[in-house]
Amino acid sequence: MPRTTDGNSIVLKQLVEGNPVATFVIDAEHRVTHWNRACALLTGVSAADMIGRSEHWRAFYRTSRPILADLVADGAQESAIGLLYHGKVRPSALLDDAFESEEFFPAFGQGGRWLFITAAAIRNAAGEIIGAIETLQDVTERRRAEAALRDSEAYLAQIVDGSSVAMLVIDASHRVTHWNRACEAMTGTLARDVIGSNGQWKAFYPSKRPIMADLVLDDASENVVDRLYHGRFKPSALIPGGYEAEDFFPHFGENGRWLFFTAAPLRNAAGQVIGALETLQDVSERRRAEEALRESEERYRSLSQTDSLTGLYNSRFLHERLPGELERAVRYGRPLALLVIDCDDFKGVNDCHGHLEGDKVLQNLATVIGQCLRRSDSAYRYGGEEFVVLLPEADASAAQAMAERLRSMFAVQETVSPAGAKICCTVSIGVALHMPGDTESSLIRRADEACYVAKERGKNCVVLEASGA
């Protein structure tokens, strides 16, 4: 490793340990010098079993073989690396002396895990390779979800400039000490414009305010963090004293970007906080995918509740909703009316004009029903040419008035066939009022019986059930 003071070595150790991405470092003799908690969690191998040894291959493979960090530490060329990682390795687009690979490890977890691996050379002041750093990111879920979440899971941080994830570091005075190339690309702010200053907020917010790393550096309480990130943050599950959050940054990209960011404290040997690091990942695609999923679920829910011909609710949704309306009527002692509407002589329409014209008649009836509804009312196609309307807060007179208005409006409605024939239909309507002890079936049955009476009276009329008269 490069010559450093004790304090800087501690900071380097904290950078590795504070990285939420599985990270380890080897020296020129291929001995492990750092093996962070995330790496131990991912591989199931503790740092105590790795530090000082050159058997890190055991964490990944059944037999001895060099891993990507070994090849990079040896200065291997791309062609040589390709012999072990054929078709699965490429030079890093961000870093010199670094390679990236994606590989499946069948022994990890249940059913194996896909890992995205980055290995970068570490050089001394003379430019000699003296080791390598390797990070491993679990991309199994991205692999499984493929295109849906491909761009939504940005890779978590490697250490500072060895990271392809946006990362920044601040010291105890809140001055920026590191601002890597990935952070430049994400924020559009160059490292030279921010390093040495405490203007890190300018890359993220329009006015001065602490970023998450500032809050962690000041050991802010959850209440303080909550004032700035209300409902959008939580304490880190991996790093004591750290936080993670998701927030929207409207000035990033063309239409703004959603970022997932983590902040963790850096401590010296005495345990004092001497800085903080923050990593940022673009999760806009995941957010868009989640929104698309919510919209898809809403469309499915709408389709499952709606009659495709008329656009009214279907009978299944009536049976979901009616019990709740009955319970409300009982609990609060409020009136509830139900209409059963039947299109008169509808079979004759189908026989004379065909089913397509019959469908148009039902669609026109559904339109008239919709025009008569209040905001609290709801209408359902119960089956065939029969419809049901629920009228909360409607007594006998209100229900009869609404039914009569519906009947008269539909009686003058004309449906024109392709041949130019004008089809006119009427409806018979039965009205039932909720009574103590009513069930879903008893209320519908009484309205249906009233509708049958309307048919017997010559059709095209409204009949209130006998108990409500």
N, C-alpha and C positions, 0 to 999 in steps of 0.2 A: 504494500500500500504506500502512497506518497507520505513523505515525512511530514508530520503535523505535530502541533503542541498537544499536550494532554487534553486541553479543553476542546480543541477541534476534533480530536479522536472521539471524545464523548459525544459531540454534536453529530458526527458521522454515524456513530452507533445509534443515536436517537433517530436520525433520519431513516435508517434502515428499519429500526424497530417500530417507528411511528408510521411506516408505510403500510396501508391496508392491503397492498398487493404482496403476495408471497414473494420474498426476495432473499437471495443468499449471495455471498461474495466468497471467491476463492483467491488464493495468492498464486505466485508464480510456480510454486511446487504443488499446486492443485489441492492445497489444504483449505478446508472451509474456515473462514474467519468470521462470518456473520451468517446467521440462520434465524430469520425473524419469526414472530409468533404466527403470522399469517401463513408462513411456509410450513411451520410445524402443524398447524391446523389442517392445511391442504394435504400434506403428505402422510400425516400420522407419525412423523419422526421428530423427536424433540431436538432442540439445539444442543443439549448436552451430549446426544449421541452422534452429532455431526462436527461440532467445533473442534478444530485441530486435526481432523482426519481427512483423508482423500478418498473416502468411500461413499461420497454423496450419490453415486450411481445407484446404490442400493435403495434409495428412496423412490426410484423411478423405473428401474429395469431388473429383470431376474438374474441376468448375467452381467459381468463387468464389461463396461464399454464407456467411452468418453461421452459426456453430455455436451450440449452446445457451449456452455461456459468453458469447458476444457479446451475445445477446439479454438475458441476465440482467444483464450489465454496463451495458446501455443502459436498464435498468429496464422492459423490455417487459412488457406484461400477458399474462395467460394466453391471451386471445383472439388476440393478435398472434403469440405463440409457436406457437399451434395451427395457424396458416397454414402454417408450415414443418414442423411435427411433428404433422400432423393424426392424431388418434386414437392417437398414440404418446407423448404427454407428459402429465404430471400434476404438480400442485404437490407438493413434498415434505411428507410427513406429520410429519417431524421438525424441519425447518428453515424459518425465514422467508426470504423472498426467494430461494427455491431451487426448482428443477424437476428432475424425473426423466424419463428416456425410455429406451426400449429400441429399438435400431435394428440393421439388418443392413448390414454393410459388405462388399460382394462382393469388394473388392480385397485384403482382409486374409487372409493364410494361403492354404491350399488349399481352395477352395470357399467362401471368405468366412467371416466371424465375426459372431456376435451380441454386441453390447456393451450393457451397462447403464450409462447416463450420468447423472451427477448434477452439476448446476451450481448454485453458490450465490454470492450477491452478497457482496462485501467492502466494508464501510463504514468511513469514518473516524469520529473522535470526534463530529463534527457530524451523523452519520447519513447522510452523502452516500455514494453508491455510487462507489467508486474502483477497482473491478475485479471480477473473478470468479474462482472456482476451479472447475475441472471435473475429475471423476474418471471413469475408464472401466474397467469390469470386464467381462472376457470371460465371457459366460454361454452360450457355444455348447453346451457339454456338457449344461448344465441344460436348454437348449431341446431338444436331441436326446433326452435321457432323459425329458423332460417330467415327469409326475407322480412317477416313481420317485425323482428326486433334487431335486424342485422346492424343497423347503425345506431341503435338506441343505447347500447351498452358500451360506452367508452371504457377503455382500459384504465384501471387504477394505476396509481403512480409507481414508477420506479424512483430511485433517488435522484433528485434534482435534474441535472442535464442528462442523466442516464435514463430518464423517463420519457416515454412517448405520451404520457398523460400530463395535462396541464398542471404545473406545480409552482408554488411560490413559497418562499421562506422569509420570515421577518425575525429581527433580533429583539433583544429586551427593550430597545427604545422604539420599537415598531417601525424600524427602517427595513426596507426590502434588501435582503442579501442575495437571494436567488430568484430568478424569473425565467423559467426554461422556454425552449423554442415552441413547445406545444402550447404553453401559456400565451406566448406571443401570437401564435396562429389563432387561438381561440378569442382572445380579447382585442387583437389588433393593436395592442400596446407593446412597443419594443422594450427589451430588457434595459437598454442604455437610457431609456427615458424614465425608468422607475427605480432602478437599483440605487441604493444609497439614500432614497427619499422615503417619506411616509405618506406618499400620495397613491398608495395601492387602491384606495377607494375610487379613484378617478376612472379606473378601467371597468368598474361595475355599476356605479351609481352616479346620478346627476349632481348630487350635493354631498358634502362631506359627512361621512358616518363610518363607524367601525365595520370592517368585514368580519367574517367568522374567526379568522386567525387572530385578529385583534382581541376579540372577546375571550378566546381561549388563553391568549397570553396574559390577559388581566385576570384570569381565573374567575370569569363572570359566572354568576349563579344562573340556574335555569330560568329564574324569573326575569333576569336581565336579558338573557338570550331570547326569551319569549316575546319581549317587547318589540324586538326587531324581526323575529322570524316566527310569529305566532302561528301555531298549527302546522308549521312546515319544517320542524327540526326534531331531533331526538338525540340523546346521548349515544356515543359510539359504543357498540357492543364489544369491540376489540381493544380500544385504546382508552385507558383511564384518563379522565379529564378532557376527552375529545367529544366533538359533536359532528353530526351530519345533517344535511338539510337539502331540500329541493326548492328552487325558486326560478321565476321567470325573469329574463333580462331582455327587455324590449328592444334595446339598441344593438344586440348581437345579431349578425346575419341580416337577411332581408326582412324577415318578419318576426325577429326576436327568437330567442332560444331558451329552452328549459335546461338548467344545469343541476346536477347532483354534486354537492361538494362536501368534503370532510376537512376538519381542522383538528390538529393534535398538538399538544405541548412538547417542546424540547427541553430536557432537563440536564443539569450538570451532575457531577458526582455526588454533590450534597443534596440532590433532589430539587434544587431550585429551578424554577422555570426561567430559561434564558432565551427563549424564542418560540416560534410556532411555525408549523408547516400547514399548507392548505392544498388540497388536490381538487380538481374540477373535471367533471365529465358531462359531455353533452348528451342529454337523454330526451331530446326533442322528438326523435322518431318513436321512442317508447311511449311518450306522452300522446303522440298522434295515434299510435296503434291502440292505446288504451281508450282514447276518445272514439276511434273508429269502432272498437269493440262495444263501447257503451251505446253508440248509435245503432249498431247492428242488433244488440239485445233489445233496444227500444223498438226497432222495426219489427223484430220477431214477436215481441210482446203485443205490439199493435195488431200484427197479422193474426195472432192467436186469439185476439178478442173481437176481431172485426169480421163481419160478413162481406165476402169479396164482391158480391153482386150489388148490394145496396150501400155499402159503406157504413151501415149502422153496426152497433155491437151485435154479436151472435148470441145464441141461446146459452152457450157454455159460460159466457161472461155474465149473463143474467143470473145464472145459478150461483156464481161467485159473489155477485153484488147484492142480490135480494136479501140474503140472510142478515147482512150488515144493516140494511135499511130497516128491516123488521126489528132488529135489536135496538136501533136508535129510536124508532117510534115508541117502543115499549119503555125504554129507559127514561125518555124525556116527555112521554105522554103527548107526542106530536102526531098530527094526522099524516096518513100515507094513502095514496090512491094508486091503483093499477088499472091500466086499460088493456084489453085484448081487442085487436083490430083485425078484421078479416075482409079481404077483398072479395066483393060479391061477384058470383058467376064467373070466377076466374078461369075455371076449366073451359068455359065457352070461349074465352079470349084465346087461350092456347089452341083450342080445336079450330077456331075460325081463322086466326091470324098467324099462328105458329108460336113456338116457344120463345123465339128471339123478341117478338113484339110483346109477348107476355112479360119477359124480363124487363123491357122498357117501362111497362106499366108499373111493375114493382119498384123500379128505380124512381119513377115519378112520385109514387106514393111515399117512398122513403124521403124524398126531397120535401114534400108537403109536411110530413111528420116533423122533420128537422126544423122547418120554418115556424112550427107551433110550440117548440120546446122553450122553457125557461132555462137559465143557466144551471139550475139544480136538477133539472129533469134529465132522463136518459131513455133512449129508444133502442129496441132490439128486434132483429128478425128472428122470430121464434121458430119458424119452420114453414116452408112453402110460401103461401100467400098470407100467413098469419104473423102479426107483429105484436109486441108488448111495449108499453110505455110506463115507466115508473115516475110518479109525481109526488115527491116528498113535500110536506107542508101544504098539501092540497086537500081541502074538505070536499064534500059532495058537490056543492055548487061550483067550486073552482074546477074540479075534475070534469063535471058535465059541460061546463062552458068551454074548456079546452077541447074536449072530445067533439062537441058540436062545431066548433070552429074548424077543426081538422076535417070533419066529415063534409062540411059545406065547401071548403076549399078544394078538396079532392073531387067532389062531384062535378065541378066545372073544369077540371083538368082534362086536357085532351092529349092523347098520344097519337102521333101521325105515323102510319105505316109507310113503307117504301112505295106502295101502290097509291098513296095519297088518302087512304081511308083514315077517318078520325075515330079513334077508339076512346070511348068514355066509359069509366067504371065508377062504382060507388063502394063504400065500405060500411060494414056493420060493426058497431063498437059496443063492447061490454065494459062497464065500469064497476070496480069493486073497491070498497074502503076497508082499511085494516081494522080488525076487531080483536079484542083480547083473546089470546089463545091461538091466534092465526099462525099457521106455518107457511112456508114457501108454497107448498102444493095446494093448501086450502085457499089461499088468496088468489092464486092463478085459476084454480078450478071455479071459484065463484065468478070471477070476471069472464071466464070462458062460457059459463052457463048463461050469464047475462048477454053475451055476444050471440049465443044460440037463440035466445029469446028475440033479439033484434032481427035475426034472420027470419024467424017465424012471423014477425010483425010486418014483413014485406021488404026487409033489407033497407039499406041507406038510412039508418037511424041509430040513435044512441040509447042504450038501456042501462039504467043504474040497477045493480043487484037489489033484490027484494029487501035485504037486511039494511041497506043504506037508504032506501026510499023514505 
